[in-house]
Structures are given as C-alpha cells and as structure tokens.
C-alpha cells in the first residue's frame, strides 16, 4: 500500500450576485505540500457555466477561470504570482475575496495519489452538483 499524503483542497465557486451570497461550484483546487503537488480542475465550457452562473458575462468568467488555472500551473505568462512557490500560489488562489469567483473553506484529506483525489473531488463536488 502506498503512503498516504496529506493535502488541502477548496471548492472554487462562482457568485453571480455577491450581495445575495448564492453560489455555484465550478472547480476544485488541491495542494499536497509534501508531494509538491498543486493543481486545479475547473469548468470552462461556456454553456455549462451559463447553466450554473446565469446572467454573468460568461466569456469574461472563462478568461478569469483560465487565468486561475495558469497561476495554479505556474505559467509565467500569468504574472508574478504564478512564479511564487506552490504553497504561496495555493494560499493566494484560496484567499477570501468579495468577487464573482470565490473559494470555499479549505479542507484537508489524505490520499496516496493527489491527482486521483483531485479527479474524485471534482467529479463528486462539481460534476454531480
């Protein structure tokens, strides 16, 4: 049996009307510090986002979500924050903000395979919601 690795994760959500607090889950970000793993899965399909987010500017929303993915991956074209270490990028991406894209609380888990855990969380919490 493989060694279990501790990880942190948060659900990325779209808040169409910040003043109401209603939200729709659109992605998951997962960080396993000891495995140097940081990745996220998000919905970027415009039709699916329209179904979840309603009357938002979906093209702009897709660009923001793709930018978050680039920061998560450490893509230098995403700006200086993308060049930070994975832990700092995770904390920046999951920090509280009053915006249309927000993260829920950070939770913990254990898995021998962080990539598989991310896939399972995305399937259970996003695709099945």
GIVENLIN-V593125 format. One record per backbone hydrogen bond with DSSP energy under -0.5 kcal/mol. NH is the residue of the N-H (numbers start at 1). CO is the residue of the C=O. E is the energy in kcal/mol with one decimal. If there is no record, write none. Layout:
nh=NH co=CO e=E
nh=NH co=CO e=E
This chain:
nh=5 co=111 e=-2.8
nh=7 co=109 e=-2.4
nh=8 co=31 e=-2.9
nh=9 co=107 e=-2.4
nh=10 co=29 e=-1.9
nh=12 co=10 e=-0.5
nh=12 co=27 e=-2.8
nh=13 co=102 e=-3.5
nh=14 co=24 e=-3.0
nh=15 co=100 e=-3.8
nh=16 co=14 e=-0.7
nh=20 co=17 e=-2.1
nh=21 co=17 e=-1.2
nh=24 co=14 e=-2.4
nh=26 co=12 e=-3.0
nh=27 co=12 e=-1.6
nh=28 co=41 e=-2.4
nh=29 co=10 e=-2.4
nh=30 co=39 e=-3.0
nh=31 co=8 e=-3.1
nh=32 co=37 e=-2.5
nh=33 co=31 e=-0.6
nh=35 co=32 e=-0.8
nh=36 co=33 e=-1.5
nh=37 co=32 e=-2.3
nh=39 co=30 e=-2.2
nh=41 co=28 e=-2.4
nh=43 co=26 e=-2.6
nh=44 co=42 e=-0.6
nh=49 co=45 e=-2.5
nh=50 co=46 e=-2.3
nh=51 co=47 e=-2.0
nh=52 co=48 e=-1.7
nh=53 co=49 e=-3.8
nh=54 co=50 e=-1.7
nh=58 co=56 e=-1.3
nh=61 co=57 e=-2.2
nh=62 co=58 e=-2.7
nh=63 co=59 e=-1.8
nh=64 co=60 e=-2.3
nh=65 co=61 e=-2.5
nh=66 co=62 e=-2.6
nh=67 co=63 e=-2.1
nh=68 co=64 e=-2.2
nh=69 co=65 e=-2.0
nh=70 co=66 e=-2.1
nh=71 co=67 e=-2.3
nh=72 co=68 e=-2.5
nh=73 co=69 e=-2.3
nh=74 co=70 e=-0.9
nh=74 co=71 e=-0.8
nh=75 co=70 e=-2.6
nh=78 co=75 e=-2.5
nh=79 co=76 e=-1.3
nh=82 co=79 e=-1.0
nh=83 co=80 e=-1.5
nh=84 co=81 e=-1.3
nh=89 co=85 e=-2.2
nh=90 co=86 e=-2.7
nh=91 co=87 e=-2.4
nh=92 co=88 e=-2.3
nh=93 co=89 e=-2.8
nh=94 co=90 e=-2.0
nh=95 co=91 e=-0.6
nh=95 co=92 e=-0.8
nh=99 co=97 e=-1.1
nh=102 co=13 e=-2.7
nh=102 co=100 e=-0.6
nh=104 co=11 e=-2.8
nh=107 co=9 e=-3.2
nh=109 co=7 e=-2.1
nh=111 co=5 e=-2.0
nh=117 co=113 e=-2.2
nh=118 co=114 e=-2.5
nh=119 co=115 e=-2.2
nh=120 co=116 e=-2.5
nh=121 co=117 e=-2.7
nh=122 co=118 e=-2.7
nh=123 co=119 e=-2.4
nh=124 co=120 e=-2.8
nh=125 co=121 e=-3.1
nh=126 co=122 e=-1.8
nh=127 co=122 e=-2.2
nh=128 co=123 e=-1.4
nh=129 co=126 e=-1.0
